Amino acid sequence: MSYLGVGVSPGNVPVYHGSNLKVVDKKVRIAELVLRCVICGLAVLAAVLIGTDTQVKEIFTIKKEAKFTEMKALVFLVIANGMAAAYSLVQVLRCIASMIRGNVLFNKPLAWAIFSGDQLMSYLSLAAVAAAAQSAVIAKLGQTELQWMKICNIYGKFCNQVGEGIASSLIVSLSMVVLSGISAFSLFRLYGENKGKNSARW
């Protein structure tokens, strides 16, 4: 409504001040930076745990070495963790540079690129963890219908270390899912702000 030609906002219309948006944005940026650091560290840890895991057993005078390359799902998991670590490191550097420069918002093409990258890495890490977990269950319990014997009773140390790597990878994949939500919020907020600016002109 108006009074003497001056627009007055009704009391039930929420008003957002720029300072509040900056506080929210700062918290989101800090949460993003922390999550990306966690992902980078745990992805490297998982890749090292699985990639360096070996155990040699002597069965009837025959030495047999268990290593991650014997299971394609573990190879896929190591590659996925390496990609997640490299991607997260690049994003950590971007976050730090953005905070140093004091940029609050970024342009839409960059926001779309980050959103797409986070989505891709989320799906990749979840698929790798699911495949490795299925292989780990078969290695632990066997598959009698297909005459696949369980091997964890023979290579106990190898299976335990692989389990630790899969657990770290699971945290990485869940953190990537959360990051996808944060990047989606950052992306679509840009469109919401433009809508708010257009309505403010009226």
N, C-alpha and C positions, 0 to 999 in steps of 0.2 A: 504494500500500500504506500501512499505518498502523502506528505504533509508539506504544503507550500512548495511543491515541486521537488522536494528532497525525498529520495527513496529510503524507506525504513524497512528493515528486514523483520519479519515476524519472529516472535520469541522461540518458536519451535524449530526454526531452521538452524542446523549446526554451523558454526563458524570455525574454520581451522586457521590457526595463525601460523605464519612461516616458521616461527621458532619451534613450535611443536613438531612440525614436519622435519626440521633439521635434527631434533633429538631422536625421533623415530628412525630417521635415515642413518644416523650415527650408530644406533644400536644394531640395526640390520647389517651395516657394514662390518661392525666388530664381530657379530655372530658369523657372518660369511667368512671373514678372515680366519677365525678360530677353527671353523669346520674344515676349511680348505687345508689348513696346517695339519689338523688331525688326519685328514684323508691322505695327505702326502706322506706323513710319517708312518701310518699304519699300512699303507699300500707298499711302501718300501720294505717294511718289516715282514709283511706276508710274502712278498716276492723272494726275499732272502731266506726266510724259513723254509719255503717249499723248494726253491731253486738249489739250495745247498744241502738238502736232506738226502742222505744216503745211508744205507746199512747193508753190510755184507754178512751173509749167512752161509755156513758150510753144510750142505745136505748130501750125505753119502759121498763124502770126499769131493763133492763138486761145489765150488764157490759160486754163489749167486748174489749179485748186487742189486738192491732195490733203489731206484732213483725216480725222480718225478717225470722224466722223459718216457718212462714205460706206460704212463697213463696220459692220454691226450687231453683229458679234462683238466689235469693239473698243469699241463703246458699252456692251455688256454687261460687258466687262472693266473699264471705267472705273467703272461703277456698282458692280460687285462689290468693287473695290478701295476705293471710297469707303465702302461699308458695312463692310468688314473693318476699315478704319482707325477709323471711328467706334465700332464694337463693341469693338475692342482698346483704344481710349482709355478707354472706360467701365470695362473690366476692369482696366486699369492703375491707375486711381483706386481701384477696389475693393481690389486687392492692396495698394496703399500704405496705404490706410485700415486694412486688416486687420492689416498689420505694425505700424502705429503703435499700434493698440489692443492688440496682442499676442494676438489670437485665433488659436488653433492650428487648431481645427476649426470648421466651420460646419454649419448644420442641413441636413437632407435636401432640403427644397424648394428651397433656394438651390443646393445641389449639383446637383440635377436640372436646374435652370434653366441653370446654367453649362454642364453637360454637353450639354444639348440645343442651346444656342446655339453651342457650339464645333463640334458635329456639323453643324449647319446651315451655318455659315460655311465649314467644310471642304468640304462638298459643293458649295456655291455657288462658292467660289474655284477648285476643281478643274474644275468644268464650264466656268467662264468662261475659264480658261487653255487648256483643251482646244479650245474653240471658236475662240479667237483664234489658237492655234497652227495649227489647220487652215487658217484663212483666210490666215495668213502664208505657209504653204507654197504655197498656190495663187497668192498674189501674187508669190512668189519664183520658182516653177517654171512657173506657168500650168497649164492643163488643155486640152491640144490636142483631146481627144475632144469636149469641149463648146465648143471655140473660144473659151476664155477665155485671153486673152493675159497674159503676165507683165508686171507693172508696176514691179517693183523696179529694172529696168534703166533706167527713166525717172525714177522718184521714189526715187533711192538714199538720200538723206538722210532722207526720210520713213520708209522701210522700216527703216533702221538704228535710228532712235529708237524705232520701234514694237517692234523686236526687243529693245532694252534694257528697255522697259516690260514685255514679256512675260516676260523673264528675271527681273525683280524680282517679278513676279506669281507666277512658279513657286516662288520661294523663300517667298513669303507662303503659298501653298497648302500646301507641304510642312511649313512651320512650324505651320500650322493643324492638320495631321494629327497632328503630335507633341503639340500642345496638347490635342487630343481624347483622346489616350492619358493625358495627365496628369490631365485632368478626370475621366476614367473611373476612374483610380486613386484620386483623392480621393473620388469618389462611393461606389464599392463598398467602400472601406476603412471607411466609416462603418457599413456593414452587417456587415463582418467584426469590428469592434470590439464591436458589440452582441452578436454571437454569442459572442465571447470573454468578455464580461461575464456572459452567461447561463450559460456552462459553468463559470465561476469560482465561481458561487453553489453549484454541486454539490460 
